[in-house]
Amino acid sequence: MTSHWPQARVAHALQPPQSAARSGRFELALSRHGARTHIGRQYVSYPFHMTRPFALDAAIPSLLTVYQQSSSGGLYRDDRLLSRFDVGAGASGHVTTQAATVVHDCHGQPAHQATEIVLEDGSFLALTPDPLVLFPGAACSSVTRATLAPGAVLLLSDAFALHDPEGRGRPFDRLEAKVDIRDADGRLLVRDNLDVCGLQLAGTASPIGEWKVASNFMLLGAPDRLPTPDELAALGRQERQIAGITALPNGAGWGVRCLAADAIAARGIAECLFVLAVAAAFGQRPVPRRK
C-alpha cells in the first residue's frame, strides 16, 4: 500500500529538475522495532512499483528485503526518477530490482536518476540493482548521495552492459554516474565520477575488450562490520570475471570494480559480494535472493 510522504521530509533531498517529461518517486523509510525492521513512511509513484517486503533470513530477523520494481519497460528519454532511503538506528534493509533495466534510445535527452540515502547509527543498507542494459543511443545520468552515521554499513552496486538488439554493434550514447559519500557531520568521505561515451567502448579498440558487463561496488562504513581484505580477495577468481579491490579514502571502506564475460558471471560476483557484506555485518550468511 502506498502512503504519502510529508513534503517537509524531502525538502532538502535531491530533486530532479522540473520538466514535462515522465517523473517518478520511490521513497522508503525503514525502522527497527524489537528484533525486526519494518517499513515506516513510503511513497511510490509510476513507473516505480513495490509489492510487499520480505523477511527472507530467519537467522537475521532485522534484515528486510524490498524489490524496487518498474512497470514501464525501462528508462526512456528525459525520464526523471528519484529514490530516497532513510534507514533508522539499528534497522537493516536490502533493496534490489526484479531484473536488469533497459535504457532505450534517448534521442539526445538522457534519462536522469537521483538517489539519496540516509543511514542512522548502526544501520545497514545493501542497494544492489541489477545492471543497466544500454541499447544503441541510450543516455543515462545518475547521482547518488549518501550520509552514514557511526556504525552504519552501506553496500552500493552500479553496473552496466551493452546490447544492440540488431547485432550491428551500434554504441550507446553516454553514461554518467556520480557518487558522494559523507559522514553524519557532512564531511566528504568519498567522491566517485564515471563519464563514458559509447563510442569509447565500441569496436576492437574498446578498453574493456570482449567483456560484456562492467560493475562498480562500494562497501562503506564501520570497519569492524566490513569484510576483510583476505575475504574480498576471493572475488574475481572464477572464470569469466575479473575484479580489482581498492581501499577507499578516509578509511571509508572498499571499492570493487569488476568485468564479467556475461550477465551470469556478473550476477555471480554481485551475489558473492552481497553474501560477504551481510556475513561481515551480521555474522550470518543470507539466503539466496530469487529473481
PyMOL commands that set and color helices and strands:
alter all, ss='L'
color gray80, all
select helices_A, chain A and resi 7-10+198-201+223-225+229-232+249-251+263-282
alter helices_A, ss='H'
color red, helices_A
select strands_A, chain A and resi 23-33+36-44+48-49+63-70+80-87+92-97+101-103+111-119+124-128+132-134+139-148+153-162+174-183+188-197+213-221+241-247+253-260
alter strands_A, ss='S'
color yellow, strands_A
deselect
rebuild
show_as cartoon
